[in-house]
Amino acid sequence: MATPELKRTDYWNRVTDTVRSGNPNRTENVTDIENFTIPYVNALTAGLHLWGVAIGLTVSAIVDQSGVFITPGAACDSAGHLITLTAGGIAIVSPDIDPGQTTDIPTIPVTSNGITLPTPADLSGTHYVTIRYHEVTTEGLLGNAPTLTHAPWVRLQSTTDFQDSGIDLVLAQVSLSNGNPTALTPKFRRHTGIHADRIQLLKPHSGLVPTMSVTHRPAAELSTQSNGSLTLTQSGSQPSLTIDSKGNLGLGVGAPQRVLHTEGNEIHSGGSAGGFSFANRTTGAFEENPDEGERWVWYAQSGSARLWSGTDRLTINVTPNDVGLDVHRRMRIRGASAESTAGTWMFQNGKDRAFVGLADDTHIGLWGHDAGAWGFKMDTATLTCTITPRPGPFEIFGFTGIGLTVGGGGEFQSTSRFHRGIHVIAPIGVVGGFVGPAALFEGDVNVQGTLTKTALHFRIDHPLDPANKYLQHSAIESDELKNLYDGIVELDADGNAEVAVADWFEALNENFRYQLTPIGSRAPDLHVARELSDGRFAIAGGPPGLRISWQLTGIRHDAYAKANPIVVEAAKPDDEAGLYIHPDVHGEPADRSIASAYTARSQSWPTQH
């Protein structure tokens, strides 16, 4: 802003070194006010402050109701004028006046709530609500001179070709439809600021020695540097915060090398959402819900450190007897060199006890550190296994003793020669008989083939007495590979209903059979109106609103079922002929069981070769 030549009246008699006598005239007042005070204050304001809203001047509107409301407040324009919308003052809201004129300009009073800016009914589109410094000549006279009264000019201006130069200050952008506001946004509204390369921050201080006192003392200084960086320096210390010209933030570092750089201290994050979030370097934006590793978060919870990306991928625990390291997927361990093979050392009670990993490029094994030897090795190409280079058997101990013994140098032979890959025998009591199950699976069991059993039932803790009783149910059996489905449907106003099944239903089943049962009343004409086709079957013949219980069965005809049809009656193979699955229920001795025969035959196999 160009500042005019500043002039003021010299009231001091330089000859007598006294104040000049006589009253000042208007010429002297013009010199003092118009040529000095006003331009001086404007230059001071423009030099120290950035133009914008200082306080108040809140803009509001009611949707689909004409008029925009502006509360009292103050602003500073780019020429250094202080613009005030003050309760008890006046304002100009006429859209078209001569900015250079001060006379014959209509004004409105400013109340404690501010002013209302009219929005003409023929006005639509987006406009800026602006305020501008202006003065008007009022009727009151001071002496023989008219009065100039500050009256800010508030108006609507088209957003087309608007010059945001700081003379007309934008308070809001309003969208109008036939004079009714539909939206308000703060576009181009800015708050006033200051010009400074150094800001000193003070803190309250109280002293007791030698006398009591209260004052302010320097606490910190915010300043710009010649290299373009911004520093916050606490009193008497090195810069505690630096933002360099590239936007890098340094905490206790004067020349940060990364977006966030600190030395000699920790970075802490706490609270219910504490953690450290970082993104995949190939991800271009913040990903709130990553599912392919786009973003990761390190955080701690329940005594463990966790690495999260959509779900916990890595957990490190310090809780006693808990898993120390939990990896959500496979792990790859790399050897540092040819002399250092990949693997994991087992450390217990002050020393390394064992090593699990690669013995060399082609063998993985288990190393016993106290013995100083590999107890187990497997060739990664041929899967040939070597168990202990020392003499001795390979033993599996069961509940009542050794379950399996393979002599040194021997080989493991399964019972597959008797149609069994694995033969598991239940624990046998001292006086005979099984004293427990042959196997207990705690978790899901997946059988990729046909499961053959004598009986099938479920057992749960009894719902009415779970501590003392079991509840057991048997499964439904059939001589066909039959699936059963049921449900309830309500008849419509015509007494009809359609039941939809899954899209895979007909690919899985065929030979459908139906059963319908009315609930609550008779329906003698109830029937299947249309058999299952294209995923739906129809029911008809009942009164409107009647609920129908339906049951639908189908016979499997999927690829596996076709390749493995059920054989209802089958002859026993030769090595099972004359033997029984349960000889006791047929009055036969226990040694006539098929399981006993398998056990006797397996015990006759040689354990060493």
BALUM-912671 format. One record per residue (C-alpha): x negated, z negated, y negated; residue in three letters. Coordinates in steps of 0.02 Angstrom, whole numbers, padded with zeros to 5 digits, always signed. Each point is the difference from the previous one (the first is absolute). Layout:
BEGIN
XZYAla ...
REM end
This chain:
BEGIN
+00000+00000+00000Met -00067+00046-00173Ala -00012-00154-00112Thr +00028+00027-00189Pro -00124-00067-00126Glu +00032-00186-00014Leu +00018-00062-00179Lys +00052-00169-00073Arg +00003-00079-00173Thr -00153-00101-00050Asp +00072-00157-00081Tyr -00173-00077-00027Trp -00084+00014-00173Asn -00179+00040+00051Arg -00065-00035-00177Val +00073-00175-00020Thr +00005-00032+00187Asp +00181-00057-00016Thr +00172+00063+00052Val +00067+00130-00123Arg +00142-00060-00110Ser +00173+00079-00013Gly +00135+00047+00126Asn -00028+00145+00122Pro +00101+00157-00035Asn +00082+00122+00121Arg -00150+00114+00002Thr -00105-00143+00061Glu +00132-00045+00131Asn +00004+00180+00063Val -00188-00004+00013Thr +00004-00164+00094Asp +00148+00037+00116Ile +00009+00188+00024Glu -00185+00042-00010Asn -00072-00152+00085Phe +00111-00122+00095Thr +00113+00124+00090Ile -00136+00126+00050Pro -00118-00145+00043Tyr +00126-00082+00116Val +00044+00168+00079Asn -00183+00042+00029Ala -00031-00174+00071Leu +00149+00013+00117Thr -00042+00176+00059Ala -00182-00046+00021Gly +00033-00156+00104Leu +00155+00051+00097His +00059+00144+00108Leu +00172+00063-00049Trp +00151-00051+00103Gly +00132-00135+00023Val -00062-00176-00039Ala +00153-00104+00047Ile +00185+00025+00037Gly +00084+00167-00039Leu +00083-00005+00170Thr +00111+00152+00032Val +00156-00018+00107Ser +00157+00100+00037Ala +00156-00008+00106Ile +00026+00144+00120Val +00136+00122-00058Asp +00028-00098-00161Gln -00061+00075-00164Ser -00133-00085-00105Gly -00175-00066+00028Val -00047-00178-00047Phe -00169-00053-00075Ile -00046-00184-00021Thr -00103-00067-00146Pro -00188+00018+00015Gly -00158+00071-00077Ala -00118+00147+00026Ala -00155+00076-00078Cys -00018+00187-00033Asp -00158+00106-00004Ser -00008-00012-00192Ala -00011-00189+00009Gly +00178-00033-00058His +00085-00155+00070Leu +00176+00051+00051Ile +00122-00144+00017Thr +00181+00000+00056Leu +00047-00171-00065Thr +00164-00097+00009Ala +00070-00004-00177Gly -00089+00161-00047Gly +00058+00180-00002Ile -00035+00157+00102Ala +00031+00187-00011Ile +00092+00084+00147Val +00046+00166-00083Ser -00081+00139+00103Pro -00042+00113-00148Asp -00079-00070-00159Ile -00145+00057-00107Asp -00150-00106+00055Pro -00069+00009-00177Gly +00157-00065-00086Gln +00045-00183-00030Thr +00163+00017-00097Thr +00177+00037+00056Asp -00039-00038+00181Ile +00137-00090+00099Pro -00053-00156+00095Thr +00079-00124+00120Ile -00031-00188+00012Pro -00107-00072+00139Val +00083-00146+00090Thr -00077-00131+00112Ser +00039+00117+00145Asn -00079+00150-00087Gly +00086+00166-00033Ile +00105+00130+00090Thr -00064+00179-00007Leu +00148+00123+00011Pro -00006+00135+00134Thr +00110+00146-00056Pro +00125+00069+00127Ala -00072+00176-00014Asp -00173-00059+00052Leu -00064+00023+00179Ser -00168+00009+00087Gly -00154-00108-00023Thr -00051-00071-00168His -00125-00126-00066Tyr +00057-00157-00091Val -00129-00014-00141Thr -00040-00116-00144Ile -00095+00047-00159Arg -00063-00092-00154Tyr +00108+00030-00154His +00051-00082-00164Glu +00159+00021-00101Val +00041-00036-00183Thr +00130-00137-00008Thr +00117-00047-00143Glu -00084-00166-00042Gly -00128-00001-00141Leu -00153-00107-00025Leu -00030-00003-00186Gly +00022+00180-00056Asn -00060+00075+00166Ala +00108+00054+00149Pro -00025-00083+00169Thr -00078+00091+00150Leu +00065-00077+00161Thr -00074+00029+00171His +00130+00092+00106Ala -00068+00068+00166Pro +00070+00170+00048Trp +00073-00004+00178Val +00064+00163+00070Arg +00016+00115+00151Leu -00126+00142+00011Gln -00003+00146+00120Ser -00135-00008+00132Thr -00038+00183-00034Thr -00156+00023-00108Asp -00007-00187-00039Phe -00168-00051-00074Gln -00055-00169+00070Asp -00120-00032-00145Ser +00043-00180-00041Gly +00106+00033-00154Ile +00165+00002+00094Asp -00019-00135+00134Leu +00096+00028+00162Val +00100-00151+00056Leu +00084+00084+00152Ala +00057+00163+00074Gln +00189+00012+00021Val +00100+00126+00102Ser +00169+00042-00076Leu +00156+00086+00065Ser +00122+00041-00142Asn -00069-00146-00100Gly +00007-00125+00145Asn -00166-00071+00064Pro -00032+00030+00186Thr -00181-00059+00014Ala -00138-00088-00098Leu -00187+00016+00035Thr -00154-00068-00091Pro -00085+00170-00016Lys -00125+00002-00147Phe +00041-00181-00045Arg -00164-00091-00023Arg -00051-00173-00053His -00119-00028-00144Thr -00180-00047+00038Gly -00165-00032-00086Ile -00162+00094-00032His -00146-00102+00065Ala -00158+00012+00103Asp -00013-00189+00017Arg +00136-00132+00019Ile -00046-00184+00004Gln +00114-00112+00104Leu +00013-00182-00054Leu +00051-00157+00094Lys +00068-00166-00065Pro -00133-00137-00005His +00010-00186-00031Ser -00148-00112-00038Gly -00021-00189+00004Leu -00182-00027-00052Val -00050-00044-00132Pro +00176+00023-00072Thr +00163+00061+00074Met +00038+00183-00037Ser +00105+00147+00058Val -00053+00179-00031Thr -00026+00170+00084His -00163+00056+00075Arg -00057+00167+00072Pro +00051+00022+00181Ala -00036+00183+00039Ala -00031+00168-00081Glu +00076+00168+00046Leu -00109+00141-00064Ser -00045+00183+00023Thr -00179+00055+00033Gln -00098+00151-00056Ser +00006+00073+00176Asn +00191+00002-00006Gly +00028-00154+00108Ser +00116-00146-00039Leu -00063-00177+00032Thr +00080-00172+00002Leu -00134-00132-00030Thr +00034-00185+00009Gln -00089-00102-00133Ser -00184-00024+00042Gly -00002+00104+00160Ser -00031+00174+00065Gln +00149+00121+00003Pro +00123-00065+00129Ser +00103+00161+00002Leu -00055+00178-00035Thr +00099+00162+00001Ile -00119+00147-00017Asp +00037+00173-00070Ser +00049+00062+00174Lys +00130-00137+00024Gly -00106-00102+00122Asn +00034-00186-00009Leu -00144-00123+00018Gly +00027-00186+00029Leu -00160-00086-00052Gly -00085+00170+00006Val -00054+00089-00160Gly -00015+00174+00078Ala +00134+00018+00136Pro -00035+00135+00129Gln +00172+00007+00077Arg +00181-00014-00058Val -00015-00187+00039Leu -00175-00075+00008His -00052-00183+00012Thr -00160-00087+00049Glu -00040-00178+00053Gly +00178-00058+00030Asn +00153+00020+00111Glu +00160+00095-00035Ile +00150-00107+00049His +00180+00049+00035Ser +00128-00130+00055Gly +00186-00033+00012Gly +00136+00072+00110Ser -00054+00180-00036Ala -00188-00033-00013Gly -00120+00129+00070Gly -00112+00145-00042Phe +00079+00173+00004Ser -00100+00161+00014Phe +00046+00180+00039Ala -00067+00136+00111Asn -00121+00102-00104Arg +00096+00159+00040Thr +00166-00076-00058Thr +00045+00058-00174Gly +00129-00132-00045Ala +00054-00177+00038Phe +00095-00009+00165Glu +00123-00147+00009Glu +00037+00016+00187Asn -00150+00080+00087Pro +00019+00056+00180Asp -00157+00105+00023Glu -00133-00106-00084Gly +00032+00065-00177Glu -00020-00178-00068Arg -00074-00162+00069Trp +00016-00183-00047Val -00117-00143+00045Trp +00095-00165-00004Tyr +00001-00171+00082Ala +00144-00089+00084Gln +00021-00145+00123Ser -00186-00028+00018Gly -00045+00182+00030Ser -00068+00146-00100Ala +00098+00159+00026Arg -00024+00184-00040Leu +00171+00081-00029Trp +00056+00180-00013Ser +00185+00009+00037Gly -00031-00138+00128Thr -00144-00118+00039Asp -00140+00109+00072Arg -00137-00131+00013Leu +00012-00190+00008Thr -00142-00127-00004Ile +00053-00175+00051Asn -00085-00169-00020Val +00139-00098+00086Thr -00070-00088+00157Pro +00048+00082+00166Asn +00072+00151-00091Asp -00063+00178+00013Val -00149+00011-00118Gly +00011+00188-00028Leu +00160+00100+00026Asp -00008+00189-00021Val +00163+00096-00005His -00074+00154+00086Arg -00154+00052+00098Arg -00171-00052-00060Met -00159+00103-00001Arg -00166-00094+00009Ile -00154+00103-00038Arg -00178-00028+00055Gly -00120-00013-00146Ala -00138+00090+00094Ser -00056+00052+00174Ala -00074-00174+00024Glu +00161-00087-00056Ser +00148+00052+00106Thr +00180-00022-00056Ala +00091-00155+00058Gly +00052-00179-00034Thr -00097-00160+00029Trp +00092-00155+00061Met -00067-00158-00086Phe +00050-00172+00065Gln -00068-00176-00032Asn -00150+00053-00100Gly -00063+00151+00096Lys +00040+00176+00057Asp +00080-00006+00173Arg +00050+00178+00040Ala +00004+00177-00066Phe +00137+00130+00027Val -00049+00175-00046Gly -00109+00150+00040Leu -00148-00030+00113Ala -00066+00173-00045Asp +00072+00169-00053Asp +00102+00022+00159Thr +00042-00175+00063His +00112-00139-00065Ile -00016-00172+00070Gly +00007-00189-00005Leu -00166-00090-00029Trp -00024-00181+00054Gly -00126-00069-00125His -00044-00156+00098Asp -00034+00105+00155Ala -00086+00134-00101Gly +00085+00141+00095Ala +00148+00118-00002Trp +00140-00071+00108Gly +00105+00158-00014Phe -00036+00181-00046Lys +00110+00155-00004Met -00061+00178-00018Asp +00099+00076-00144Thr -00005+00174+00078Ala +00033-00033+00186Thr +00089-00171-00015Leu -00115-00066+00136Thr -00004-00189-00013Cys -00142-00115+00048Thr +00041-00185+00018Ile -00147-00120-00011Thr -00174+00052+00060Pro -00017-00166+00092Arg +00063-00038+00177Pro +00171-00079+00011Gly +00185+00043+00014Pro +00122+00053-00132Phe +00139-00128+00008Glu +00175-00017-00072Ile +00066-00178+00019Phe +00187-00026+00024Gly +00108-00156-00002Phe -00043-00049+00178Thr -00175+00071+00012Gly -00093+00165-00002Ile +00118+00144-00029Gly -00127+00140+00026Leu -00180+00003+00058Thr -00114+00151-00006Val -00173-00025+00074Gly -00158+00045-00094Gly -00024+00187+00011Gly +00179+00023+00065Gly +00146+00095-00074Glu +00177-00046-00047Phe +00131+00075+00115Gln +00184-00003-00051Ser +00142-00013+00123Thr +00056+00177-00039Ser -00024+00047+00184Arg +00162-00100+00028Phe +00095+00081-00143His -00052-00136-00122Arg -00122+00011-00147Gly +00009-00186-00034Ile +00071-00132+00117His +00037-00166-00083Val +00051-00150+00106Ile +00092-00150-00071Ala -00087-00170+00013Pro +00025-00080+00170Ile +00033-00186+00020Gly -00094-00119+00115Val +00139+00004+00130Val +00037+00184-00024Gly +00122+00096-00106Gly -00020+00068-00174Phe -00012-00131-00138Val +00009+00116-00149Gly +00016+00181-00054Pro -00127+00129+00054Ala -00021+00052-00181Ala +00057-00059-00169Leu +00003+00124-00143Phe +00013-00081-00172Glu +00044+00152-00105Gly +00061+00178+00025Asp -00032+00091+00164Val -00006+00189+00006Asn +00023+00086+00170Val -00034+00187-00008Gln +00086+00043+00162Gly +00137-00070+00113Thr +00023-00188+00012Leu +00060-00053+00172Thr +00065-00179+00024Lys +00112-00102+00112Thr +00103-00075-00140Ala +00000+00006-00188Leu +00065-00131-00119His -00039-00077-00167Phe -00038-00184-00030Arg +00009-00086-00170Ile +00010-00177-00063Asp +00182-00050+00017His +00086+00023-00171Pro +00098-00164+00024Leu -00142-00104+00075Asp -00165+00094-00031Pro -00110-00151+00036Ala +00068-00034+00176Asn +00081+00157+00069Lys -00026+00186+00025Tyr +00135+00133-00015Leu -00022+00147+00121Gln +00092+00166+00018His -00018+00139+00124Ser -00017+00182-00052Ala +00130+00134+00040Ile -00058+00110+00144Glu +00053+00174+00055Ser -00046+00132+00128Asp -00020+00122-00145Glu -00113+00002-00152Leu +00147-00057-00105Lys +00005-00050-00184Asn +00144-00100-00073Leu +00062+00002-00181Tyr +00150-00083-00082Asp +00077-00040-00167Gly +00161-00029-00099Ile +00090+00130-00105Val +00161-00009-00104Glu +00134+00134+00014Leu +00046+00093-00160Asp +00173+00027-00074Ala +00033+00135+00133Asp -00053-00112+00144Gly -00162+00095+00023Asn -00185-00046-00011Ala -00167+00083+00027Glu -00153-00086+00071Val -00170+00069-00049Ala -00155-00027+00107Val -00184+00022-00038Ala -00074+00174-00013Asp -00104-00030+00156Trp +00148-00057+00104Phe +00040+00164+00088Glu -00184+00042+00022Ala -00018-00162+00099Leu +00167-00009+00093Asn +00126+00106+00096Glu +00153-00028+00112Asn +00088-00110-00127Phe +00134-00128+00051Arg +00118-00088-00118Tyr +00097-00163-00007Gln +00121-00047-00141Leu +00080-00171-00029Thr +00124-00036-00141Pro -00023-00165-00091Ile +00151-00102-00057Gly +00143+00110+00065Ser +00046+00126+00132Arg -00039+00184-00014Ala +00065+00086+00154Pro -00039+00173-00068Asp -00179-00043-00047Leu -00115+00135+00065His -00161+00098-00030Val +00062+00147-00102Ala -00165+00094+00000Arg -00151-00031+00111Glu -00172-00024-00070Leu -00070+00155-00083Ser -00119+00025-00146Asp -00026-00188-00014Gly +00185-00053-00012Arg +00150-00036+00110Phe +00181-00028-00056Ala +00130-00133+00040Ile +00189+00019-00025Ala +00167-00069+00053Gly +00006-00170-00086Gly +00088-00076-00150Pro -00088+00012-00169Pro -00127-00137-00036Gly -00016-00055+00182Leu -00177-00052+00047Arg -00064+00081+00159Ile -00143-00064+00108Ser -00087+00150+00077Trp -00131+00013+00138Gln -00102+00156+00037Leu -00123+00026+00142Thr -00117+00144+00033Gly -00125+00051+00133Ile -00177+00033-00060Arg -00057+00181+00009His -00156-00007-00109Asp -00162+00080+00063Ala -00069-00160+00079Tyr +00165-00042+00086Ala +00011+00176+00073Lys -00180-00010+00062Ala +00026-00174+00074Asn +00176-00011+00074Pro +00053-00165+00077Ile -00003-00007+00190Val +00142-00114+00050Val -00046-00018+00184Glu -00182+00018+00054Ala -00090-00028+00165Ala -00143-00125-00003Lys -00174+00075+00021Pro -00090-00030+00164Asp -00108-00145-00063Asp +00157-00090-00063Glu +00115+00038+00147Ala +00056-00159+00087Gly -00044-00104-00153Leu +00114-00075-00133Tyr -00009-00026-00186Ile +00086-00169+00026His -00007-00042+00187Pro +00074-00175-00025Asp +00171+00066-00055Val +00009+00100+00162His -00051-00146+00108Gly -00175+00069+00029Glu -00164-00098-00012Pro -00107+00010-00159Ala -00138+00100+00085Asp +00122+00145+00017Arg -00005+00026-00190Ser -00076+00157-00072Ile -00101-00103-00124Ala -00077-00104+00139Ser -00051+00157+00093Ala -00087+00068-00156Tyr -00090-00165-00025Thr -00061-00006+00180Ala -00062+00179-00006Arg -00091-00023-00167Ser -00088-00156+00064Gln -00068+00102+00146Ser -00091+00119-00117Trp -00188-00023-00011Pro -00056-00087-00161Thr -00179+00068+00011Gln -00074+00168+00044His 
REM end
